[in-house]
């Protein structure tokens, strides 16, 4: 019987320490993938003895990865458990590992900002600044620096351990299809997160004006000729406040028409176009440069 390979606490601690530099080599093509792969190198060297297996493991972890840098720790823990089981002969393919990573990174990313950037950091910063301002003591900035890093590093370690132990439970029953169900659910959840991000981050606004529309009588305010008295002015203001147009001709724009039909349609179409180009093996860097050029040309021509 082949001896089972197991990651020791010392091995997992090496990964935890390297994960502090997750964003040390951030890039626009695959985001945090280099920092992610760098953090996993000690585990990969321990789990795989041949250079070919090590290279294959490193290659699958150079795929796209991006989430809040602190909530990446539980994903790291689950990944360690999956890699450990794979190294011991479990039938876990690359797609399953990548699917779990992608499925977890989206939902967890939404937790990191409000917890760390909007809660923990402002509280510690306010406490340290208050002490520094009132007493002029160096203790203020030290409290912020030490408190922040102790909380951050402790969170990274314990959530990585939690993810590792949870991942071990996931991989106990491979024949029951648990991992396949999780992978499928993670992929579905990832698609929902993508749809939310498209609506939030992709914005296209056309500045093209369309011919004005003539309103029917009763849809606009009919101003009386000559001087008006107080009662007429009151009526005019009431009509305007009720939503009636002040002009018989209503301006129209291309963007307004699109918004009235399907809000966010152009952003969705742009996303589909980018996904199609990715399937055609077009480089993300090329796409980014192309979008910049397209935006500049459209702006110069007065289209957007």
N, C-alpha and C positions, 0 to 999 in steps of 0.2 A: 504494500500500500504506500502510495506516495505521501510524503510528509506535507501537511498543510502549511502554507505560507500565511503568516499573520502579521499585520502591522502592529508594532508595539506602541506604547504611549510615547516613547522617545521618537519614533518615526512620525507619529501624528503631530508631535510638538514641532518637529522640523517644518512640516507642512504649514502649521499654524504660524510660525515665525515668518516664513516666506510669504504667506498671504497678506502680511502687513503692506507689502509692496505690489498689491494687485494692480494698481493703476500706474505703476512706475514706467510702463511702456505702453500707454494707451494709444490707440491709433483709430483712424476714421473708418477703416475697412472692417476690422473684426473686434473693435473696441478693447475689451480687457483680456483678450485671448492669450497674449504673451505673458502677462502677469499670472494668469490662471495656470498656464502650462509650467511656468517657472516654479510656482508653489507646489505642484504635484511631482516634480522631479525626484525628490527623496523617496516618495512612495513608489514611483515607477521603477526606480533602480532596485528597490527592495523586492518588489513583486515579480519582476521579469529579469531573468538572468542573461538571456541572449540579446545581442545588440539589435537584432531584427524586431523582437517583441517590444523592446524599449522604444525603438523608433516608431513602431506602429502605435503604441500607446500615446507617445508624445504628439504624433500627427493628429489623432482623433481629438486631442484636447487643444489643438490650435485652431479649432473651428470657432465661429462667432460666439462670444459670451459677453454679456453686459447686464449688470444689475447694480444696486447700491453696494458700495465696497464692503460694508459691514455685514449686511445680510447675505453675502456670498458664503459665509462660513458654514451654515447648515447644508447648503448645496455641496460645498466641498466635502463635508462629512459623508453625505450620502454617496457621492462619487467615489470616495475612498473605499467604502464598503462594497460598491459594485465592482470596482477594479480588483479588490481583494478576492471576491468570489470568482470573477472571470479568470484571474491568475490561477485559481485552484480548480479550474476545469468546468465551472458553471457555464451554461449556454446563454451568455449575455452578449448580444452583438453591439456594434458601435452605435447603431441607430437608437437602441434602447437607452444607452447611457446619455447620448446627446439629447434625446427626447425628454428624459427626466430633468436634465439641466435646464433646457429651454422652458419647460413647463413650470419649473420652480422660480426661475429668475424673474419672470414678469410680475407675478403676484407679490413676491417678497420685495421687489424694488419699490412698490408703493408704500411699504411699511417703513423703510429706512429713512426717507426724508422727514416725515412728521415726527418720528421718534427721536432721531439724532439731530438733524439740522434745525428743527423747529421747536424742540423741547429740551433735550439734555444740554446741548451746546449753549443755547441762550441763557438757561438757568445758571450754568457754571460761569459763563462769561459775565453775567450781571453780578453774581456774587463776588467774583474776583475783581471786577472793575469797581464795585462799591467799596471793597476793603482798600484797594489801592488809592481811590480818590479821597476817602475819609481819613485814612491813617498814613498814607504815603509809604506803606510797608510793602516790601517785595513779596510778602506772603500772598497777596491778592493774585498776581499773575501765576505764582507757583501753584496755588489751589486750582486755578483753571487748567494749567498745563498738566499737573499730576492727576487731578481728578478726571479730566477728559480721557487721558491715555489709559488710566487704570480701568475705567468703565469700558472703554472701547476694546482693549485687549482681552479683558475678562469675558466680555460678550462674545468676541470672536472665538475664544477657546471653548467655552462651554456650549455654544451653539454648534460648533464643529463636532464636538463629542456627541451631542444630542443627535445630530444628523448621521454620524457614523453608526451609533447604536440603533437608530431607527432604520438605517439602510441595511443593517445586518438582519433585522426582523423581516424586511421586505424580501430579501433574497433567500430566506429559509425554505420557502415553498415555491420553487421555480415551476414545478409541474402543474401547479394549480392556476397558473396564469396571472399571479398577482402583479408581477412586473409588467406584463403585457397590458393589463388593465390600467395600471398607473401611467404607463407610457402613453396609452391612448387618451386617457383623461387629461394628462398634462399637455398633449398636443392640442386637444380641443380647447382647453383653458388658454393656451398660448394664442390661439386664433382669436378668442374673445378679447384678450388683452391687446392684440395687434389692432383689432377694429376700434377699440377705445382710443388707442394712441393715434390712429389715423385722423379721427375726428378732432383730437386735441392739438396735434402738432403739424398736420399738413393743411396749409391755408393757401388758397388761390383766389385772388380777387381781380376780376376784369374791370377795366375803367372805360370800356367802350359804351358810348351813349347810343340808345335806340331812338327812333322817331317818337316824339311826344304823342300821347294818347288824348283825344278829345273826350272830355267827360260829358255825360248826359245831363240834362237840366235836373237840378235837385241834388246833384252830387257835388256841386261846388257852391261857394258863397256868391250870391248875386248882389253886387254892390250897387246901391241906388245912385243915381246921377245927382250932382250938386252936393250941397252941404247936407250933413246928416245930423239928426238930433240924438239925444241921449238914449232913447228907446231903441232907435235903429242900431246904434253902436253896440248896445247890450245884446241885441239879437245877432249881430254879426259875430261878436265874440263867442256867444253861445254856440253858434253853428260851427265856428272854427274849433272850439274845444271838443265838440262832439265828433270831430274827425272829418268834417267836410273840407274839401280842398279850397284854397284861397284863389286858385287860378283855374280857368276853364281847361287849359292844356296841362296834362299831368306828365312830368318828365319820366322817362323810362331808361333803364340801363340793362346791359346784358347780365351783369351780376345779380341784379334784382330779380330778373326773370328766372335765373337758375335757382336762386334761393327760394323763390315761391314754388318751384316745381319739386326739386330734391336738394335740400341743403347739404353741402359737403360733397356733391356729386363729382366735381372736378378733382378734389383731393383724393377721392376713392379711385377714380380712373388713373390718376398719376401713380398711385400706389400699385395698381394692377400692372401698369406699364413697366414700372421698375422691377416688379416680380418677374415679368416676362423676360426682361433683359437679363436678369440674374440667371434664369433658366438657360438663356442663350450663352452663358459664360462671359457676359460683359463684366468687366472689372467695376466694383463699387466706386473706386476712385475716378474712373472714366465717367461714370454716371453723375457723380457729384460735380465734377468740372462741367459736364454738359448741362446740368440744371442751373449752375451759376451763369453760364453763357446764355442759356435760354431766357433766364430772368432778366439779364441786362438788356438783351435785344428787345424783349417784350416791353420793358420799361421805356427804352429809347423810342420805340414805335408808338407808345401810348396805348398799348393793349392791356397792360397790367399796372 
